[in-house]
Amino acid sequence: MNRREFTKATLATLASVSIVPRHVLGGPNQKAPSDRLNIAGIGVGGQGASNLKECEEENIVALCDVDFERAAETFKRHPRAAIYQDFREMFDKEKDNIDAVVIATPDHTHAVATIRAIEAGKHIYCQKPLTHTVTEARIITRAAREKGIQTQMGNQGHSSEHIRLLKEWIDDGAIGNVTEVHAWTDRPVGGNPWSDFLIQAKPAETPPVPDTLNWDLWLGPVAWRAYHPLYCPLKWRSWIDFGTGSLGDMGCHILDPAFYALDLGMPETISATSTHWQEEVSSQTFPRASIVRYYFPARGNKPPVKLTWYDGRLRPQVPEDFEPGRNFPGSGAFIVGDKGAMLHGSHGAGGLRIVPETKMQAYQRPPETIPRVTEGHVGDWIRACKDGKPASSTFDYGGPLTEMVLLGVLAIRMKDQVLEYDAKQGKFTNNDAANELLHIDYREGWTL
């Protein structure tokens, strides 16, 4: 079955499905049609499918995915939605029918899909990291602000209770002046199919493209290469052209609490070491393990901070304050002040504790000073789209967080180079080769 036949058969099947969305039934506690957003999804076969499930009290009016087979379950779930493979066509045909867009494509197509949605004036929920390159992060952030749309990056921990507690405790002086942060993840060897990265050279084989996949659209703006199942649907995060490695995958979750609570901004210098040693591998995929060192200058009355990132199951040195039996979580961070330390897990400070536990038990918690999110991360964005009050992780926040994370990703690629970064200009002052990696040349037909 070729792509056209598959599409025809899929649409015929969907037309016969009699699933009735809950909101159509009406009844008590159901929203009136005028209260619902018209939402489109771009990249709906993986994480996008999960995000859209949190939008089902709204109207799902259009769905776009380059792989119809992978997205088939989402298509069935929303039989009244128009279906597309090219988001550019979707915006051309559905522009007047869409209020907001959920974007959950691979990293390398985040920016091109997002900028098209911004130009169309649509509210946007985009998965983390917001973009694939540093320059894209700056462009997208500025464009969304100028357009005045409501935005949210998909770092769901930023809507959590724990990240607010962490900031309130640090602002309260619970651990004094913070000068050190250690953060880590077990990826890329965490055992999940989407995170157990490949570490290899570009494959030489050129198997046929599946009939239900539009490979040209999947590549989007990046340089052409022949299709291989090692790229998609699950392994793209490991490839430099498509993903951002372990740091890009998890940094917007794990570094979020420190970035938020300490007002870190951009680093002055970044450097990295890794397990890479073969050129044919390091030019294609991210390393099995790496250590990235960020140095942040003083911010107001806050002292300079040294932040060290570890991945591939590397860990910082076990602190002396750890009582017997306490271990580092699989992913998390250790924030060190001159009066104590805090430990938290992944995704926005889950499992937050002051260590040792005796200090945690003695600590008198301050009153809440930061508004809480009660609707969940996606729900917070939907609320923002309706009432105009910004969501918790707008692009004005998520863009700089993404930029900081991607600077570390870039340092991994530069290997053993100390990079000096001018945040005002958005470029390195001591390394022209590193500046070349701040953005890529797009393929013909793709623009930002």
N, C-alpha and C positions, 0 to 999 in steps of 0.2 A: 504494500500500500504506500503510495507516495504522499507527500505533504498535502496536496490538494484533496486527494481522496480521503485522507485522515481527517482533515478539517471538515469536509462535507459530512462524513459519517458521524463525527463528534457533534456537530451542530444538530444533525437529525436526531441523535440520541438525546441531547439536552432538551430539544423541543418536546420530546415525549415524556420527560420527567415531570411528575406532578407534585414535587416538593413545594410547599407554600411557605414563604418566609413568615416568621412569627408576627412581624409588624403588619402584614396584610390582614391578619385575622381580627385586629382591633381588640376591643375589650378593655377591662380594667388595667391600669398602669401601662398601657401601650401608648407610644408616642404618636401624636398626630403627624400625618405626612409632611406638614409644613415645618415640623421640628427636626426633621431628619436631614443629614447631609447626604449629598450624592457623592459617593467615594469610588475612585478607580484604584486598581492595584497594578503595579508594574513589577514583574518578578513574583509570581504567585504559586510556584511549585514547592518552595521550601519554607524559609522563615516568613515569607510574605503570606503564605497560607495561614500561619499561626497568627500573624498580626491582624489579618482580615477577620478572623474569628472573633476578635475583640471589637470589631466594628459592625457586627451583625444587627444591631438595633438601628443602624443607619441604612441607607440604600446603597447597595453595591451595584453600580450601574455599568462598569466597564472593567474588563480584565485583560491584561497583556502579559504574554510570556513567549519567549522564543522557542520553548520546548513544549509542544502541546501534549505530549505523552506525560511528562512530569507534572504538568499543571492540570491534568484531566480531572482529578478529584475536586480541585477548587472550582473548575468550570461546572461540574455537576452540582456542587453545593450552592452555586448562584446561577440558576438556569436563566434568569431574566437579564443577566449582564451581557453586554456586547463583548465579543471576543476578538483580540488582535494579537499579532506577533510583533509588530513594529509600533513602539509607543509614539513615534512621530505621526504615524497615520491615526492613531487613537486620538491624539490631541487635535489633529486637523478635523476629524469627523465628530468628536464628542465634546469639543471645547465648551459649548453652551450647556452641556448636560452634566458637567463635572464641577463640584465645589472643592474637592480635596483629593489628594493622591497619596497612597502608601507605596514607597519604593523599597524593594528588597532584592535587587539584582546583585550579582557579584560586584566587588569593589570598583573594578575598572570602568563600570558603566553608571555608577552612582551620579557622577557630576553631569554627564550629558543628559540623563533623564531628569535630574533635578533642575537644571537650568531651563529645560523646555517647560517644565511645570511652573517655574517662576515667571517665565515670559508670558505664560498663559494666565497668570494671576491666581494660581491654585494654591491652597494651603497644602503643606507637605509634611509627611512623616517619612524620614529616610533612615535606613539602618546605619549602624556604625560600621567602620569609620565613615564619616560623612563623605569623604572623597578618597581617591587613590593617590593623589599628589598634593604637596603643600600649596602650590599655586592654585589648584582647583578649590581647596578649602577657603582660601582668601576670596576668590571670585564669587563662590556660592554664598558665602556669608554676607558679603557686601550687597550682592544682587537681591537677596531675600529681604534684607533690611530696607533697601531702597523701594522695593515693591510693596512693603507693608503687609505681607502675608503672615499667617500663623505657622510656625515650624516646630518640629521636634525631632531630635536625633534619637535613634533606638538604643540608647544606653539606659535601660530600664531602671537600673539601680539609682539613677539620679532622682527618681520619684519616691525612693524608699524612706522609711523612718530612720534607718540606721545612719544614712549619710547626713541627715539633719542632726542627729544626736552627736555624731563625730564632730561636726563643725561647731555646734554649741559647746561641747566639752572643750575643744581646743580654744575657742574664743574665751571660755571661762578660765583658762589657764590650768586646766587639769594636768597637763604634762609640761607646762612651761613653754619656753621658746623652742620651736621645732627647727632643727638644723639638719636632720637626716631622714630619708625615707628609703626603705627597701621594699621592692614589690616584685612579685614573681607569678608565673603560671607553669603548670605541668605540661602545657602544650608546647611543641607539636606532638607529643607522645602520650596524649591523654586517653587514647583508646577509642575515641569517637570517629566515625567515618569522615566527618567534615573537618576534623582537626588533627588526625594522624597523618601529618604531611608527608608528601613524597620528597625525597632528597636525591635528585638525580639530574642528569643532563636531558636535553630535549630529545624526545623519542624519535627514532628514524622512521618508524613505520607510519603509513598513511592509510588507516582503515577508512572505509566509506562512512560518510555522515549519515546518521539515522534519518529516515524519511520525515520524521516528525520534528526534527530540529533544524532551525534556520541558523546555520553556523556563521554566516556572514554577519547577521544581526547580533549573535552572541559575542562575537569579537568586538563589535562596536568600533570605538575610536582607536584601538591598539593595532599594531602592525600585524599584517596577515601572517598566519601560519596554518599549516594543514591541521584538520581536526584529529583529535585523539581522545579516547575515553578517559585518559589520565588527566585531562583538563576539566572536564565537566561530566556530570553535574556536581560532584562532591569534592574534587581534589584541587579546585582552582586556587584556594587560599595559599597553597604552597608555592605557586608560580609567580615570579616577580612581575610579569606582564599583567596578571589578573588580580592577585591578592596582595596582602600586606604582611604576611607571615604571622607568627605568634603574637608579636607586639601589636601589630595593627588589628588583629583579631580580638585580643583581650585587653589592650591598653586602655581603650575608652571605657571599659568597665572597672578595671583594677586601679588605674591611676586617677580615676575620676574623684574619689574622696579627697586625696591630697591636693589635687589641682584646685578643687572647689574650696576646701577648708583653709588652705594656706595661700590662696590667691597667687598661685605660682606664675602664671603668665608664661612667657617664652624663656628658654634657657639662654645663657650666654655661650656656653660651650657644650658639645655633645661628642662622645666617642664610644666606640664599641669594639668588642672582641667576639669571636665566634668560632665554631668548629669547621667553618669552611676552609678548604685548602685546594680543591680542584677547580680550575678556572671554568671548565665546561659545565660544572655543577653550579658554582656560585654565580655564574652569569644568568642562570635560569631559575633556580629555586632558592628559597630561604634556608638558613642553616638548621641543623638539628638542635643546637643550643647556642645561646648568646648571652652576653652581659653588656648592658648599655648604661653609660654614666652621663647623667645630666647635671649641670651646675646652674642654679638659678640665683640671680643677684638679690640683694635686699629689696624688699617691697615695703615702703613706708617704715613703720617701726618693727617690721618682721625681718629677722636675720636671713642671710643667704642659706640656701638649702642644697644639699647634695642628694640627688635621687639616683638610686641604682636599680636597674631592671634586670631580672634573671628569667630565662625561659628554658625549656627542655629539661625540666625537673632539677635545675640548679637552684640553690637556696642561699640566703645570706648565712653568716655565722650565727649560731644559736646564742642568744643573749644570756648573760649571767643571771638576769632577773627571772628567767623561765624556771618555774618550779618543776620538780620531777613529774613526768607524765604529760606535760604540755608540749604539743608539737605544732609546727607550722601547718596550716591548711594546705590543700593541694594548690590553690591559687589564693593570693591575698597580699597584704602589705603590713609592714611594721614601721610605725611612725615614731621617731625618737625625739624627745624634747630634753631640756636640761633639768626637768623635774620628774621625768618618768617616760613611759612609752605606751603606745596603743597598738593593738593587733586587730586586724579585721580580715574577713574572707573576701571572696570575689563579688562582683556585681553590686557595688555600692555599700561596702562595709558590713556585710552580713557577719554575724558573730562578733560584733564589736566588744572589745574588752580592754580595760587598762590592766597592764601587767606590772608586777605580779598580782595575783588575785587578791592579796591582802589590801593593796591600794584600791582596787576596784570596789571592794566591800566597804572601804572607809570613805569613798568619794561621795560627797553630797551633790547630787545632780542639780544643775541650775534650771530655772524655769524655761519653758519652750519660748524661743524667740523667732523661729522660722516657720512660716505657714506650712502645713502638712498637705500632701496630695492624697485625696481619698478615692479618686476614680481609677487608679492604676495609671501606668505610663501612657498607653494608647488613649485611655479615657481622658486623661489630662489634656492631651492634644485635641481630642474631639471637643471637649469643653471650651478650649481656647478658640477653636474655629468658630464657635457659636457666640461666645460672650466677649471676645476680643482681648481678654486678659492673657498675656503670654504664658505658655506652658513652661515646665520646669527646665527643659534642656533645649532651648531654642537654638537656632543656628548661631546666634550671637555668642552663646556659650559653647555649643558643640563644635562650631568651626574652629575656634582657638584650641580646644582640647584635642581635636583631630590633628591640627597643625603640630602641636607639641609631640603627640604620639608619632606622627609620620616623620618628624625630624630624627627620632630615634631609629625608625625603620631605615631611613636614608643612611644614617651612620653605620648601621649593620652592613649595608652594601659597600660602604667606603672602606671598611676594615682597617682598624688600627690607626685611623686618622683623627686628630683632635680638630673638630670643626668649630669655628667661631661664627656665631650667628648674630646678625643685626636684625632684630625684630622689627624695627621701624621700616627698614627697606625690604624686609622679607627675603634676605639672601645672605650667603656666607661671605665673609670678608677675607678669607684666607685660602679658599679652595675653589677654583673655577670648575673643576670636574664635579664637585658636589653640587654646584649651582645648576649644572646641566641636568641633574636628577630631580630638581624641584618641579619639573613638568615634563611631559612627553610631547612629541610631535604626533598629532592626530592623523589618522588615515583620511584620505580624500572623502568628502561627503559628511564628515563629522566636525562640528565646531563647538566651542564653548561660548 
